[in-house]
């Protein structure tokens, strides 16, 4: 009797899945579910299953794709797309190693797949009339979908505005997404002459330059009003070191650090290249010919990146090499860890960087990323966890500035947060989830005076803002960008299309 009850319950669940899938297809006019269902339906045929069970098994991958797409949509604003395969390369296992939540999801997915495959291939029988008819009907529907897909408008922005919730149609249509390209926000053309003027250096000895990306870091006063940092994002001149600090607008929230890396190093928002800019480190490798590193190399700098995770993650090593970085160091190369230590102390990376550049016969331009603040934070009290980690990062940054002071060489330092951690979305303490902070310090020399001292800066404009503070004269592209974005340089979301297109057109000379 218990077995009969279980079968009835399973059959009732199957009917519910089939009904839900059919209702979804009708509401969203989405026949593209047939493309997903057909192979699984065909594999489950000739096994003596109840028609509802067979249809439910065929629809299960559709339900799973929609669920995953909905989660991604809530986190990033974009649904599941076929080029998400970039992230599945090597990256998921690394995240699972360091984040128990990702590990749990991976384990559940593997278990679900095993259970599903077992259910799909269980049983034996001959092809029924229903199964033959089902394969034919799904095949015809697939043919119609393929024909319709060939007529799909490939404009990323037109496609993007058509959906208000993830669908299988958008997932399938993403197969035909064009590769990232500039000037995707308008068909108009801006007549912008080539910006060939290079950046010029200040008089005297060139300062060493350090660009420090602080993982998941923003001003702690947003969580605890009145909190006063000792060095990182500290007002005034901590330890007598000249500089400024202010709010920073970034293009990502709760993750995708590489978007901020891209914005800072190339001075372009990743979203300007289409395809939501999520995988620019993969898609734009070798296609960008100008960056903060290429400009500094032209002035005789030794360009370096110190990465807190293995260089294969999100294709970081290859991308940085393609935009002018001569030396790339990850934790194994620095002897800090095997590369899988998620909470390596900032001090370890500062020490390794200073050791690596010691005795350099050329000025150095080094970008370093920290990892100390990477989530997950304590779920019961994430704010306290964040503040404790910030205190450690603050102390390490202060020690780093003191070490630079002791070297006696001029050094320009810009530190900045890449994005806020995910818990701030639920804390109700931060009014703008896309704002972090920046900190510019001139060690053993005085910063150049600035009219925008401490003002909010967009991440695409931070590099040029910092270089001016260090006494450099802007290159032609940066000067044009500054002029085009006058009045909205604190947040490019406020800029008009004509200004953005003008900058895109100027950057096109350095993009292929």
LUMSEPA-500157 format. One record per residue (C-alpha): residue in three letters; x, y, z. Coordinates in pm, whole numbers, plus 50000, padded with zeros to 5 digits. Layout:
BEGIN
ALAXYZ ...
***
This chain:
BEGIN
UNK500005000050000 UNK502895023350080 UNK504365016649736 UNK501025025149570 UNK500805057349770 UNK504335066849663 UNK503495060349298 UNK500335081449324 UNK502285109549488 UNK504985107649219 UNK502335108148947 UNK500605137949106 UNK503955156149115 UNK504535147448749 UNK501155161948653 UNK501985193548846 UNK505345197548665 UNK503725192048325 UNK500885216148400 UNK503285242548530 UNK505535239648225 UNK502575241647987 UNK501215272048171 UNK504625288848152 UNK504815282347776 UNK501365297447722 UNK501905328147941 UNK505295337047795 UNK504585323947443 UNK507765303647469 UNK507845273747233 UNK511625272547277 UNK511135248547566 UNK510785221947296 UNK514475225647210 UNK515355216147568 UNK512705189347610 UNK513195169647288 UNK516505151747363 UNK515395141747713 UNK511965130447595 UNK513575109147324 UNK516035093647572 UNK513215084547806 UNK511105067447538 UNK510655029447514 UNK511005024947890 UNK507385018747983 UNK506865051648170 UNK503515068148228 UNK503055096547974 UNK502885122548251 UNK506085109148407 UNK507895109948075 UNK506765145648004 UNK507755156448354 UNK511235141748313 UNK511595159647979 UNK510395192348135 UNK512655189848442 UNK515695205448265 UNK513455234248155 UNK512395240248514 UNK515995238548634 UNK517215263248369 UNK514435287648459 UNK515245284848829 UNK518965291048776 UNK518195319448536 UNK515855335648787 UNK518535334449058 UNK521145349448826 UNK518645375748713 UNK517995386449072 UNK521715389149147 UNK523025404848826 UNK520045418348633 UNK520745394348347 UNK519255359848282 UNK521095327548214 UNK522785328847873 UNK524785303647676 UNK528025323047716 UNK527845316848091 UNK530015287047998 UNK532945311148045 UNK532285310848418 UNK532005273048436 UNK535605269148324 UNK537805261948627 UNK536075289848819 UNK533175270948979 UNK535415245149145 UNK537615272549284 UNK534615290749429 UNK533255258249569 UNK536575251749741 UNK536415285349915 UNK532675290949969 UNK530575264250140 UNK527425277849977 UNK528805272249629 UNK530095237949737 UNK526635228949867 UNK524975239649542 UNK527495219649337 UNK526925188949554 UNK523145192249524 UNK523365196549147 UNK525545165649111 UNK523145145449330 UNK520155158249135 UNK521775149048803 UNK522545113748924 UNK518995109549053 UNK517565123948731 UNK519625101948498 UNK518655071448702 UNK514965080448669 UNK515235088448300 UNK516815055248204 UNK514895032648443 UNK512455008048286 UNK512124988947960 UNK509474986347693 UNK508554992647333 UNK507825026147171 UNK504235036047245 UNK502005056047016 UNK502235085147262 UNK506035084447254 UNK506185083846873 UNK503685112146850 UNK505505131847121 UNK508855129446943 UNK507245140846618 UNK505405170046781 UNK508485182146967 UNK510605178546652 UNK508195200246454 UNK508155226046732 UNK511965226146737 UNK512075231546362 UNK509805261646398 UNK511995275546675 UNK515165271746469 UNK513545289846178 UNK512365317346410 UNK515805319946569 UNK517385327146230 UNK515265358646205 UNK516125371146554 UNK517285407246591 UNK520885405346712 UNK520915439346879 UNK521865432647239 UNK520085463247373 UNK516875456647179 UNK516905420947307 UNK517655431647661 UNK514675454947688 UNK512225428547568 UNK512355406547876 UNK511125414448225 UNK511825379648357 UNK514115351448240 UNK512755328347972 UNK514045298447780 UNK513615319847469 UNK516275344447590 UNK518575315947688 UNK518325300047342 UNK518505333447160 UNK521785341447335 UNK523435315547109 UNK523315341646834 UNK524685370047044 UNK527365388846850 UNK530805391247004 UNK531405422047219 UNK531705454047020 UNK531755491147090 UNK529065516046986 UNK526245491947061 UNK524095518047232 UNK523325537446916 UNK523495534046540 UNK524615570146512 UNK528245577346436 UNK530325602946622 UNK533045620646427 UNK535935619546674 UNK539535623846555 UNK542145599146683 UNK543425607547031 UNK547115600046986 UNK548675622747249 UNK550425602747519 UNK550515607947893 UNK553455628948014 UNK555345623748338 UNK556055649348610 UNK559475665048638 UNK562125647648843 UNK562285611348948 UNK559285590848847 UNK557235578849144 UNK556545542149193 UNK552825536249146 UNK550625512149339 UNK546995504749256 UNK545375485349540 UNK541945470049482 UNK540325463249819 UNK538005433249782 UNK534335439149884 UNK535305470850070 UNK533375503050127 UNK533455529550402 UNK532605512850736 UNK530745544150848 UNK527855532150631 UNK527445503650879 UNK528565521251193 UNK528125559151179 UNK531095577051328 UNK533575549151253 UNK536955565151181 UNK539485544550980 UNK543145548751067 UNK544475548950710 UNK542195532350453 UNK539655558350337 UNK540725580350629 UNK540055617550605 UNK542905642250626 UNK546555631950614 UNK547035600050817 UNK550645597550938 UNK551285630350759 UNK550865615150413 UNK549235638550162 UNK546225627049962 UNK542475625349941 UNK539595601149981 UNK536085601149845 UNK533135580349721 UNK533575558449413 UNK530855546849174 UNK531425511349045 UNK529685490248781 UNK528995458948982 UNK527525447749313 UNK528115417349536 UNK530585401249296 UNK532265401848953 UNK535325420249085 UNK536855418848738 UNK534315444548617 UNK535915470548844 UNK539385458548748 UNK538405463548385 UNK536915498148448 UNK540005510148630 UNK542655496348394 UNK540955504048059 UNK538905534648164 UNK535845519148001 UNK532715504648160 UNK532525467648064 UNK528825471347979 UNK529755494247688 UNK530965463647497 UNK527595446147511 UNK526695411647643 UNK526345427647991 UNK530145429848026 UNK530275400148261 UNK532975380448080 UNK535195407847936 UNK538345391048068 UNK537605361847837 UNK535925379147547 UNK538235409247512 UNK541605392647561 UNK543925406247293 UNK541375431147160 UNK542255461547374 UNK545425480147280 UNK545475507947540 UNK545325507047919 UNK546885524048219 UNK549675498248186 UNK550475505447821 UNK550645542747894 UNK553005537548186 UNK555165512947993 UNK555665540147732 UNK557125561548011 UNK559575534348117 UNK557605517348393 UNK557845480848493 UNK554235468548491 UNK553085442148740 UNK549965425948885 UNK549755408049219 UNK546645386049220 UNK545125369449529 UNK543835338349348 UNK545305316149074 UNK545895334648748 UNK543665310648557 UNK540625323548748 UNK538325342748511 UNK541265343148261 UNK542995370448462 UNK546605362548374 UNK545955361448000 UNK543825392848000 UNK546295413648198 UNK549135402147979 UNK547135413147675 UNK546715448747811 UNK550375455247882 UNK551265437648209 UNK554785423248194 UNK554775404148524 UNK551825385748678 UNK552115370349023 UNK549535348549193 UNK549715332149540 UNK551705301449425 UNK554215323649246 UNK554565345349558 UNK554835315749794 UNK551805327649992 UNK549635296849936 UNK548735270749680 UNK546295296549544 UNK543155284349715 UNK543345304550038 UNK540285327050040 UNK541225346850352 UNK544905353750299 UNK545895384650496 UNK546455417250308 UNK549785420850486 UNK551075389350315 UNK550475404349971 UNK551925438350062 UNK555055421350194 UNK555375399149886 UNK554915428949653 UNK557535449949832 UNK559955420649828 UNK559405415249454 UNK560035451549357 UNK563035456349587 UNK566075468449397 UNK564185474749073 UNK566215495648831 UNK562995509248679 UNK560025526748836 UNK557225501848903 UNK553525503448829 UNK552005475549036 UNK548365465949077 UNK547535444749381 UNK544225428749478 UNK543345418849832 UNK541075389749929 UNK540555394350305 UNK537045408550275 UNK535745382850030 UNK532495366750144 UNK530745349050277 UNK530565371050585 UNK529085357950904 UNK525405352850824 UNK524175360251178 UNK526145392451214 UNK527725402150880 UNK528305438350980 UNK530515429651278 UNK532395404451064 UNK532915430950797 UNK534175456651048 UNK536645431951200 UNK538045423750859 UNK538135460650766 UNK540175468151079 UNK542755442350967 UNK542865456750614 UNK543075492150751 UNK546065483050968 UNK547805464950682 UNK547275494650450 UNK548675518550711 UNK551745496450755 UNK552175495550377 UNK552135533450355 UNK554715535150633 UNK556905509750453 UNK556765531150140 UNK557685561850345 UNK560695543550487 UNK561935534650137 UNK562525571650073 UNK561315569349714 UNK558355588349579 UNK555295566049560 UNK551765572449439 UNK549105549749588 UNK545455546349493 UNK543305521749688 UNK539675515149601 UNK536795491749671 UNK535605469749387 UNK532005464849506 UNK529935461649818 UNK529405427049967 UNK526035410949911 UNK524765415250267 UNK524465453250228 UNK521455447750003 UNK519575435050306 UNK521085456950577 UNK519245488950488 UNK522355509050572 UNK523715518650231 UNK521635541750009 UNK523495532949688 UNK524685497249638 UNK527025508049359 UNK529155531549570 UNK532395522049745 UNK535355545549808 UNK538795555049683 UNK541935566549862 UNK544805585149690 UNK548115590149871 UNK551305607749766 UNK554165592849967 UNK557375613250000 UNK556005640549773 UNK553035664249763 UNK549965656649554 UNK549075681249280 UNK546235704649377 UNK542785694649250 UNK539445712349219 UNK537655678949263 UNK539385669649588 UNK537325642949762 UNK534455644349513 UNK532645613149396 UNK534425596449102 UNK533305569548858 UNK535575538948846 UNK536325545248478 UNK537695579548569 UNK539675569648880 UNK542945561248703 UNK543155594948527 UNK542055613048846 UNK544835595949040 UNK547465601948774 UNK546735639248779 UNK547125638849157 UNK550535622449107 UNK551585650748872 UNK551085633748535 UNK549485651548240 UNK546565632848084 UNK546845615347749 UNK544535625347464 UNK541875599047529 UNK541675606647901 UNK541425644047832 UNK538605638247583 UNK536855615147830 UNK537145641648101 UNK535635667647870 UNK532825645247742 UNK531785634348089 UNK531985668348253 UNK529055670448490 UNK528535632748513 UNK532025619848587 UNK530825609248931 UNK528475583148783 UNK528415574848413 UNK524845562148446 UNK523835598648441 UNK525675606348116 UNK523735611547796 UNK524045587547505 UNK525885612947290 UNK528645616947550 UNK529065579647593 UNK529085573847219 UNK531715600847173 UNK533995583647425 UNK533275549447272 UNK534215562846929 UNK537475576647066 UNK538305543547232 UNK537515524546911 UNK540995534046785 UNK542425511647058 UNK539975483047015 UNK539695455846754 
***
